[in-house]
Amino acid sequence: MNVEDRYKLIKEKYKEIKEQNDILKKAIIEYKKDLKELEKKNDILSNDKNQLQKNLTQLTNSLEEQKKKNSGWTNLMLLTKNSRENIHKSVAFEELEMKIKENETLHKNIEDLHQEKSYLKKELELLKKDHIEKLNEKELTIGTLNDLVNSSHEKQIKADEQYEEIKKLIEENQKEYSQQIKKKEESLDYIRNISTMLHNKCYPKYMINFDQIPFYQAYDTKGSYIQKEILQNEERLANYLFSLIQKVVVYLKVCKELFLFQKNNLDSMYNKMKKEKLEEQDKYSKMIDLKNICDQ
């Protein structure tokens, strides 16, 4: 996977994490609101429970007092039917019966409140657990993205170092090739000087007409063998020099094209990596800001 693909992957993951972070922020805000409402409701229920316990205590005390006052309560069933009907008609018995019913109702309300409180506690624990799991998952994802950003940053540094090394090697090769070309030019100049010197020394001696091309000149009877050897050697030298010059020209063209190609590739690679480095630095700073927001 190259740097561009990794950058795209990091960009997609960053976008996904950003969306998840917005959702989590909204969920956290709603969770805090629900938590506050549950706490308020719990406080209200606690107050109601305390009030009910106080009422229950008062009713219990009142019942105890009524039992003490009406010591004949235990013998109530021993009375005759007419006597019971008379007692039922009394105001005191009606009040006592109402308080007993009220006491039963209060007991039932207390049990309902206990059940509701247990349910709310369980729901609160589940919400806390879910919130912690989401926070852990978010921190794990942020840690993974930080690792990817750090890895990309390290690879960018290595790529810059490799670029500098390649650039240095190209400069060294250019110097070496320049020296070699200079040496070959000096050799060519030396051979050219020798050829000129031979031309100046040998042609007048063997009466060669300078107005004619040596290859088409009619040979003189004097030194025809030597003339022939000189012409053959000169032709070989000319062919060798011509082929050598052609090879040097081709070599120089290839070197020039290679240098230009490498220079363009390295420049484009350097500009691309520099751009990606700036984007990754900007993205890394955004990730740090995101992490700080999440930590808050």
C-alpha positions as CSV (number, residue, x, y, z in Angstrom):
1,M,0.0,0.0,0.0
2,N,1.6,3.3,-1.1
3,V,1.4,6.6,0.7
4,E,-1.5,7.9,-1.3
5,D,-3.7,4.9,-0.6
6,R,-2.8,5.1,3.1
7,Y,-3.6,8.8,3.1
8,K,-7.0,8.1,1.5
9,L,-7.7,5.3,4.1
10,I,-6.7,7.7,6.9
11,K,-8.9,10.4,5.5
12,E,-11.9,8.0,5.3
13,K,-11.3,6.7,8.8
14,Y,-11.0,10.3,10.1
15,K,-14.3,11.3,8.4
16,E,-16.0,8.2,9.9
17,I,-14.5,8.9,13.4
18,K,-15.6,12.5,13.1
19,E,-19.2,11.4,12.4
20,Q,-19.1,8.9,15.2
21,N,-17.7,11.5,17.5
22,D,-20.6,13.9,16.7
23,I,-23.1,11.1,17.4
24,L,-21.3,10.2,20.6
25,K,-21.3,13.8,21.7
26,K,-25.1,14.0,21.1
27,A,-25.5,10.7,22.9
28,I,-23.4,11.9,25.8
29,I,-25.4,15.1,26.1
30,E,-28.7,13.1,26.0
31,Y,-27.2,10.6,28.5
32,K,-26.3,13.4,30.9
33,K,-29.8,14.9,30.6
34,D,-31.3,11.4,31.3
35,L,-28.9,10.9,34.1
36,K,-29.9,14.2,35.7
37,E,-33.6,13.4,35.3
38,L,-33.0,10.0,36.8
39,E,-31.1,11.5,39.7
40,K,-33.9,14.0,40.3
41,K,-36.5,11.3,40.1
42,N,-34.4,9.2,42.5
43,D,-34.2,12.1,44.9
44,I,-38.0,12.6,44.7
45,L,-38.5,8.9,45.2
46,S,-36.2,8.9,48.2
47,N,-38.0,11.9,49.7
48,D,-41.3,10.1,49.1
49,K,-40.0,7.0,50.6
50,N,-38.8,8.9,53.7
51,Q,-42.2,10.6,53.9
52,L,-44.0,7.3,53.6
53,Q,-41.7,5.8,56.3
54,K,-42.5,8.7,58.5
55,N,-46.3,8.3,57.8
56,L,-46.0,4.5,58.4
57,T,-44.2,5.2,61.7
58,Q,-46.9,7.6,62.8
59,L,-49.6,5.2,61.8
60,T,-47.9,2.3,63.7
61,N,-47.5,4.5,66.7
62,S,-51.2,5.5,66.4
63,L,-52.2,1.9,66.1
64,E,-50.3,1.0,69.2
65,E,-51.9,3.8,71.1
66,Q,-55.4,2.7,69.8
67,K,-54.6,-0.9,70.9
68,K,-53.7,0.4,74.4
69,K,-56.8,2.5,74.6
70,N,-59.1,-0.2,73.3
71,S,-57.9,-3.1,75.4
72,G,-61.1,-5.0,74.5
73,W,-60.0,-5.2,70.8
74,T,-58.9,-8.8,71.3
75,N,-62.3,-9.8,72.7
76,L,-64.1,-8.1,69.8
77,M,-64.8,-11.4,68.1
78,L,-66.3,-12.8,71.3
79,L,-69.0,-10.2,71.3
80,T,-72.4,-11.0,69.9
81,K,-73.6,-10.0,66.5
82,N,-75.6,-7.1,67.8
83,S,-72.7,-5.9,69.9
84,R,-70.4,-6.0,66.8
85,E,-72.9,-4.0,64.8
86,N,-73.1,-1.4,67.5
87,I,-69.3,-1.2,67.6
88,H,-69.1,-0.9,63.8
89,K,-71.3,2.1,64.1
90,S,-69.0,3.9,66.4
91,V,-66.8,6.6,65.0
92,A,-63.6,5.3,66.6
93,F,-63.9,1.9,64.9
94,E,-64.4,3.5,61.5
95,E,-61.3,5.7,62.0
96,L,-59.3,2.7,63.0
97,E,-60.5,0.7,60.0
98,M,-59.6,3.6,57.7
99,K,-56.1,3.8,59.2
100,I,-55.6,0.1,58.7
101,K,-56.5,0.4,55.0
102,E,-54.4,3.4,54.7
103,N,-51.5,1.5,56.2
104,E,-51.9,-1.4,53.7
105,T,-52.0,1.1,50.9
106,L,-48.8,2.7,52.2
107,H,-47.1,-0.6,52.4
108,K,-48.1,-1.4,48.8
109,N,-46.8,2.0,47.7
110,I,-43.5,1.4,49.4
111,E,-43.1,-1.9,47.7
112,D,-43.9,-0.4,44.4
113,L,-41.3,2.4,45.0
114,H,-38.7,-0.2,46.0
115,Q,-39.3,-2.1,42.7
116,E,-39.2,1.1,40.7
117,K,-36.0,2.2,42.4
118,S,-34.4,-1.2,41.7
119,Y,-35.4,-0.9,38.0
120,L,-34.0,2.6,37.8
121,K,-30.7,1.5,39.3
122,K,-30.4,-1.4,36.8
123,E,-31.2,0.9,33.9
124,L,-28.6,3.5,35.2
125,E,-26.0,0.8,35.5
126,L,-26.7,-0.4,31.9
127,L,-26.4,3.2,30.7
128,K,-23.1,3.7,32.5
129,K,-21.7,0.4,31.1
130,D,-22.8,1.3,27.6
131,H,-21.3,4.8,27.9
132,I,-17.9,3.3,29.2
133,E,-17.8,0.8,26.3
134,K,-18.4,3.6,23.7
135,L,-15.7,5.7,25.3
136,N,-13.3,2.8,25.3
137,E,-14.1,2.0,21.7
138,K,-13.6,5.7,20.7
139,E,-10.3,5.9,22.5
140,L,-9.1,2.7,20.8
141,T,-10.1,4.1,17.4
142,I,-8.3,7.4,18.1
143,G,-5.2,5.4,19.2
144,T,-5.3,3.4,16.0
145,L,-5.5,6.6,13.9
146,N,-2.7,8.2,15.9
147,D,-0.5,5.1,15.2
148,L,-1.4,5.4,11.5
149,V,-0.5,9.1,11.4
150,N,2.7,8.5,13.2
151,S,3.6,5.6,10.9
152,S,2.9,7.8,7.8
153,H,4.9,10.6,9.4
154,E,7.9,8.2,9.8
155,K,7.6,7.0,6.3
156,Q,7.4,10.5,5.0
157,I,10.7,11.2,6.9
158,K,12.3,8.1,5.4
159,A,11.1,9.1,1.9
160,D,12.6,12.6,2.4
161,E,15.9,11.0,3.5
162,Q,15.9,8.6,0.4
163,Y,15.1,11.6,-1.8
164,E,18.1,13.5,-0.4
165,E,20.3,10.4,-0.9
166,I,19.2,9.9,-4.5
167,K,19.7,13.6,-5.2
168,K,23.2,13.4,-3.7
169,L,24.0,10.3,-5.8
170,I,22.8,12.0,-9.0
171,E,25.0,15.0,-8.3
172,E,27.9,12.7,-7.7
173,N,27.2,10.8,-10.9
174,Q,26.9,14.1,-12.8
175,K,30.3,15.1,-11.5
176,E,31.7,11.7,-12.4
177,Y,30.1,11.8,-15.9
178,S,31.4,15.3,-16.4
179,Q,34.9,14.3,-15.5
180,Q,34.7,11.3,-17.9
181,I,33.3,13.4,-20.7
182,K,36.1,15.9,-20.1
183,K,38.7,13.1,-20.2
184,K,37.2,11.8,-23.5
185,E,37.2,15.3,-25.0
186,E,40.8,15.6,-24.0
187,S,41.5,12.3,-25.6
188,L,39.7,13.3,-28.7
189,D,41.6,16.6,-28.9
190,Y,44.9,14.6,-28.4
191,I,44.0,12.2,-31.2
192,R,42.9,15.2,-33.4
193,N,46.2,16.9,-32.8
194,I,48.1,13.8,-33.6
195,S,46.0,13.3,-36.8
196,T,46.7,17.0,-37.8
197,M,50.4,16.5,-37.1
198,L,50.6,13.4,-39.2
199,H,48.7,15.2,-41.9
200,N,51.1,18.1,-41.9
201,K,54.2,16.0,-41.8
202,C,53.3,13.0,-44.1
203,Y,51.4,14.7,-46.9
204,P,54.1,17.2,-48.0
205,K,56.7,14.5,-47.8
206,Y,54.9,12.1,-50.1
207,M,53.7,14.8,-52.5
208,I,50.0,14.6,-51.9
209,N,47.9,17.3,-53.4
210,F,45.9,19.0,-50.7
211,D,43.2,20.2,-53.1
212,Q,42.1,16.6,-53.7
213,I,40.5,14.2,-51.3
214,P,43.2,11.6,-50.3
215,F,40.9,8.6,-50.9
216,Y,40.4,9.4,-54.6
217,Q,43.9,10.7,-55.4
218,A,45.9,8.8,-58.0
219,Y,48.9,7.3,-56.4
220,D,52.4,8.5,-57.3
221,T,55.1,6.0,-58.2
222,K,57.2,7.2,-55.3
223,G,56.5,5.5,-52.0
224,S,53.2,4.0,-53.2
225,Y,53.3,1.3,-50.6
226,I,53.9,3.8,-47.8
227,Q,51.2,6.0,-49.1
228,K,48.8,3.2,-49.2
229,E,49.6,2.2,-45.6
230,I,49.2,5.8,-44.5
231,L,45.9,6.1,-46.2
232,Q,44.6,2.9,-44.8
233,N,45.8,3.8,-41.3
234,E,44.2,7.2,-41.7
235,E,41.0,5.7,-42.9
236,R,41.0,3.3,-39.9
237,L,41.7,6.2,-37.6
238,A,39.0,8.3,-39.1
239,N,36.5,5.4,-38.9
240,Y,37.5,4.7,-35.3
241,L,37.2,8.4,-34.3
242,F,33.9,8.7,-36.1
243,S,32.4,5.7,-34.3
244,L,33.9,6.8,-31.0
245,I,32.4,10.3,-31.4
246,Q,29.0,8.7,-32.3
247,K,29.1,6.5,-29.3
248,V,30.1,9.4,-27.1
249,V,27.3,11.5,-28.5
250,V,24.8,8.7,-28.0
251,Y,26.1,8.2,-24.5
252,L,25.8,11.8,-23.7
253,K,22.3,12.0,-25.0
254,V,21.2,9.0,-23.0
255,C,22.9,10.4,-19.9
256,K,21.1,13.7,-20.5
257,E,17.7,12.1,-21.0
258,L,18.3,9.9,-17.9
259,F,19.3,12.9,-15.8
260,L,16.3,14.9,-16.9
261,F,13.9,11.9,-16.3
262,Q,15.3,11.2,-12.9
263,K,15.2,14.9,-12.0
264,N,11.6,15.3,-13.1
265,N,10.6,12.1,-11.2
266,L,12.4,13.2,-8.1
267,D,11.0,16.7,-8.3
268,S,7.4,15.4,-8.7
269,M,7.9,12.8,-6.0
270,Y,9.4,15.5,-3.6
271,N,6.5,17.9,-4.3
272,K,4.0,15.2,-3.8
273,M,5.5,14.0,-0.6
274,K,5.9,17.6,0.6
275,K,2.2,18.2,-0.1
276,E,1.1,15.0,1.6
277,K,3.4,15.8,4.6
278,L,1.7,19.2,5.0
279,E,-1.8,17.6,4.7
280,E,-0.9,14.8,7.2
281,Q,0.5,17.4,9.6
282,D,-2.7,19.4,9.3
283,K,-4.7,16.2,9.8
284,Y,-2.6,15.2,12.7
285,S,-3.2,18.5,14.4
286,K,-7.0,18.0,13.8
287,M,-6.8,14.5,15.3
288,I,-5.0,16.0,18.4
289,D,-7.8,18.6,18.6
290,L,-10.4,15.8,18.3
291,K,-8.7,13.8,21.0
292,N,-8.6,16.9,23.3
293,I,-12.3,17.5,22.7
294,C,-13.1,13.8,23.4
295,D,-11.0,14.0,26.6
296,Q,-13.0,17.0,27.8
